[in-house]
Amino acid sequence: MVTPAPLVLLVEDEPQMRRFLCATLRANSYQVIEAANARTALAQVAGRNPDLILLDLGLPDRDGLEVAREIRRTASAPVIVISARGREQDKVTALDLGVDDYVTKPFGVGELLARMRVALRRVTLSSGQVEIFEVGPLRVDLERRQVTRGGEEVHLTPTEYKLLAALVRHAGGVITHRQLLQDVWGANHSDQTHYLRVYMAQLRHKLERDPARPRLLLTEPGVGYRLRDEL
């Protein structure tokens, strides 16, 4: 049985960019539907149920962040923001609204396609279909709650494991400080970023070959952290 190509909704008001991205995505075996404004985008989300959404924030009829919020209320498909807005606060706001990743224009096609593959893989991971995550020497068995590095078991505290599991569920994508704090410590600790610094340092000490130069547990300055899903 042949698996159908993922259906991508491209929300972009600039005709030249939209044509370029449509051609690129179709050349890479994606099905594409288009929207040039927020109204059409939300109708396409409701009517076509896309597998992934690429969302520009500079739409003519509504702010893209409001559209992201509305999409997240009604759909579970991964959302990747593609925007000329490069401020850290814009990225944090979008990610806290539930988008899966944020790519700043201008961007390379290879980078965008890689982010799309990551987001689509994460759907499978978060749905519970994947119980074992592996990248480089790291292996996390979510069912057995077992972590190994280079074949050797790594003993984590309950909080360290909870933090790592949250990163695994978002592997390849950025997860903000606020998201991690809420997932691991609860809503009442969403501003306690020093917790993250301490426990991330502990995880790096246990999982990285060189904790001072991490290759797996990466910092996204001013935004959050990213667990690589490939090396």
C-alpha positions as CSV (number, residue, x, y, z in Angstrom):
1,M,0.0,0.0,0.0
2,V,1.4,3.4,-1.1
3,T,1.4,6.1,1.6
4,P,-0.1,9.3,0.2
5,A,2.1,12.3,0.1
6,P,1.6,14.7,3.0
7,L,-0.8,17.6,2.3
8,V,0.8,21.0,3.1
9,L,-1.2,24.2,3.5
10,L,0.9,27.1,2.5
11,V,-0.3,30.4,3.9
12,E,1.6,33.2,2.2
13,D,0.3,36.5,0.8
14,E,3.3,37.3,-1.5
15,P,2.6,35.8,-4.9
16,Q,6.2,35.3,-5.9
17,M,7.1,33.6,-2.7
18,R,4.0,31.5,-2.8
19,R,4.7,30.3,-6.4
20,F,8.3,29.5,-5.5
21,L,7.4,27.5,-2.4
22,C,4.6,25.7,-4.1
23,A,7.0,24.6,-6.9
24,T,9.6,23.6,-4.4
25,L,7.2,21.5,-2.2
26,R,5.7,19.7,-5.2
27,A,9.1,18.9,-6.5
28,N,9.8,17.3,-3.2
29,S,6.7,15.1,-3.3
30,Y,4.4,17.2,-1.2
31,Q,0.8,17.9,-2.1
32,V,0.1,21.6,-1.7
33,I,-2.9,23.8,-1.1
34,E,-2.6,27.6,-0.9
35,A,-4.0,30.5,1.0
36,A,-3.2,34.2,0.5
37,N,-5.0,35.5,3.6
38,A,-6.2,34.4,7.0
39,R,-9.9,33.8,6.0
40,T,-8.9,31.4,3.3
41,A,-6.3,29.7,5.5
42,L,-8.8,29.0,8.3
43,A,-11.3,27.6,5.7
44,Q,-8.7,25.3,4.3
45,V,-7.7,24.1,7.7
46,A,-11.4,23.2,8.5
47,G,-12.2,21.8,5.1
48,R,-9.0,20.0,4.0
49,N,-7.4,18.9,7.3
50,P,-3.8,19.4,6.1
51,D,-0.9,17.3,7.5
52,L,1.3,20.4,8.0
53,I,0.8,24.1,7.8
54,L,3.4,26.7,6.7
55,L,2.2,30.1,8.0
56,D,3.5,33.5,7.2
57,L,2.7,36.1,9.9
58,G,2.4,39.1,7.6
59,L,-1.1,38.5,6.3
60,P,-3.3,41.3,4.8
61,D,-6.5,40.6,6.8
62,R,-5.3,39.4,10.2
63,D,-2.2,39.1,12.2
64,G,-0.5,35.7,11.7
65,L,-0.2,35.2,15.5
66,E,-3.9,35.4,15.9
67,V,-4.3,32.9,13.0
68,A,-1.8,30.5,14.7
69,R,-3.8,30.7,17.9
70,E,-7.1,30.0,16.0
71,I,-5.5,27.1,14.1
72,R,-4.2,25.5,17.3
73,R,-7.7,25.7,18.9
74,T,-9.2,23.7,16.1
75,A,-6.4,21.5,14.5
76,S,-3.5,19.4,15.7
77,A,-1.5,19.5,12.5
78,P,2.1,20.8,12.9
79,V,2.5,24.6,12.2
80,I,5.8,26.0,11.0
81,V,5.9,29.8,10.9
82,I,7.8,31.3,8.0
83,S,8.3,35.0,8.7
84,A,10.5,38.1,8.2
85,R,9.9,38.9,11.9
86,G,13.2,37.7,13.5
87,R,12.8,39.2,17.0
88,E,13.2,36.7,19.8
89,Q,9.9,37.8,21.4
90,D,8.0,37.1,18.2
91,K,9.5,33.6,18.2
92,V,8.7,33.0,21.8
93,T,5.1,34.2,21.4
94,A,4.5,32.0,18.4
95,L,6.0,28.9,20.0
96,D,4.1,29.5,23.2
97,L,0.9,29.7,21.2
98,G,1.7,26.1,20.1
99,V,3.4,26.4,16.7
100,D,6.0,23.7,16.2
101,D,8.8,25.7,14.7
102,Y,9.8,29.1,13.4
103,V,11.9,29.8,10.3
104,T,13.0,33.4,9.6
105,K,13.1,34.8,6.1
106,P,15.3,34.6,4.1
107,F,15.8,30.9,4.7
108,G,17.4,28.0,2.7
109,V,15.1,25.5,1.1
110,G,17.1,22.7,2.6
111,E,16.5,24.1,6.1
112,L,12.8,24.4,5.5
113,L,12.4,20.9,4.2
114,A,14.4,19.5,7.1
115,R,12.2,21.4,9.6
116,M,9.1,20.0,7.8
117,R,10.4,16.4,8.1
118,V,11.1,16.9,11.8
119,A,7.6,18.3,12.4
120,L,5.9,15.4,10.6
121,R,8.1,12.8,12.4
122,R,7.1,14.4,15.7
123,V,3.4,13.8,15.0
124,T,4.2,10.1,15.0
125,L,6.3,10.4,18.1
126,S,3.7,12.4,20.1
127,S,0.9,10.1,19.1
128,G,2.5,7.3,21.0
129,Q,3.3,5.2,17.9
130,V,7.0,5.5,18.6
131,E,8.3,4.3,22.0
132,I,12.0,4.4,21.3
133,F,13.9,7.6,20.4
134,E,17.5,7.4,19.2
135,V,20.0,10.0,18.1
136,G,23.8,9.5,18.0
137,P,24.8,7.6,21.1
138,L,21.6,8.5,23.0
139,R,18.7,6.0,23.2
140,V,15.5,6.8,25.2
141,D,13.0,4.0,25.7
142,L,9.8,5.8,26.7
143,E,7.8,2.7,27.5
144,R,10.5,1.3,29.9
145,R,11.7,4.8,31.0
146,Q,15.2,3.7,30.2
147,V,18.0,5.9,29.0
148,T,21.3,4.7,27.5
149,R,24.3,6.4,26.1
150,G,26.6,4.4,23.9
151,G,24.9,1.2,25.2
152,E,25.5,2.1,28.9
153,E,22.5,2.8,31.1
154,V,22.3,6.4,32.4
155,H,20.7,6.9,35.7
156,L,18.5,10.0,35.8
157,T,16.6,11.6,38.6
158,P,12.8,11.7,38.1
159,T,12.9,15.4,37.3
160,E,15.8,14.9,34.8
161,Y,13.9,12.1,33.1
162,K,10.8,14.2,32.9
163,L,12.7,17.0,31.3
164,L,14.4,14.7,28.8
165,A,11.1,13.1,27.9
166,A,9.5,16.5,27.2
167,L,12.4,17.3,24.9
168,V,12.1,13.9,23.2
169,R,8.4,14.6,22.5
170,H,9.4,17.7,20.7
171,A,12.7,16.3,19.2
172,G,14.1,18.3,16.4
173,G,11.9,21.4,17.2
174,V,12.3,24.3,19.6
175,I,10.5,24.1,22.9
176,T,10.3,27.3,24.9
177,H,11.4,27.9,28.5
178,R,7.7,28.4,29.5
179,Q,6.6,25.2,27.8
180,L,9.3,23.1,29.5
181,L,8.7,24.7,32.9
182,Q,4.9,24.0,32.6
183,D,5.5,20.4,31.4
184,V,8.0,19.5,34.0
185,W,7.2,21.6,37.0
186,G,3.7,22.9,36.4
187,A,2.0,26.1,35.6
188,N,2.9,27.8,38.8
189,H,6.6,27.6,37.9
190,S,6.5,29.1,34.4
191,D,8.9,31.9,35.2
192,Q,11.5,29.9,37.2
193,T,14.0,29.7,34.4
194,H,16.9,29.0,36.8
195,Y,15.3,25.5,37.3
196,L,15.9,24.8,33.6
197,R,19.5,26.0,33.7
198,V,20.4,23.8,36.6
199,Y,18.7,20.6,35.3
200,M,19.8,21.1,31.7
201,A,23.4,21.4,32.9
202,Q,22.9,18.1,34.8
203,L,21.4,16.4,31.7
204,R,24.3,17.6,29.6
205,H,26.8,16.3,32.1
206,K,25.2,12.9,31.9
207,L,24.4,12.7,28.2
208,E,26.9,14.8,26.3
209,R,30.5,13.8,25.4
210,D,31.6,17.4,26.1
211,P,28.9,19.2,28.2
212,A,30.6,22.6,27.5
213,R,30.1,22.0,23.7
214,P,26.7,20.1,23.5
215,R,25.8,18.4,20.3
216,L,22.4,16.9,21.4
217,L,20.9,19.3,23.9
218,L,21.1,22.7,22.1
219,T,20.3,26.2,23.5
220,E,18.1,28.5,21.4
221,P,19.2,31.8,22.9
222,G,16.4,33.8,24.4
223,V,13.8,31.2,23.3
224,G,14.3,27.7,24.8
225,Y,16.0,24.4,23.9
226,R,16.1,21.9,21.1
227,L,16.9,18.2,21.2
228,R,18.5,17.2,18.0
229,D,16.8,14.3,16.2
230,E,19.7,13.6,13.9
231,L,23.4,14.1,13.8
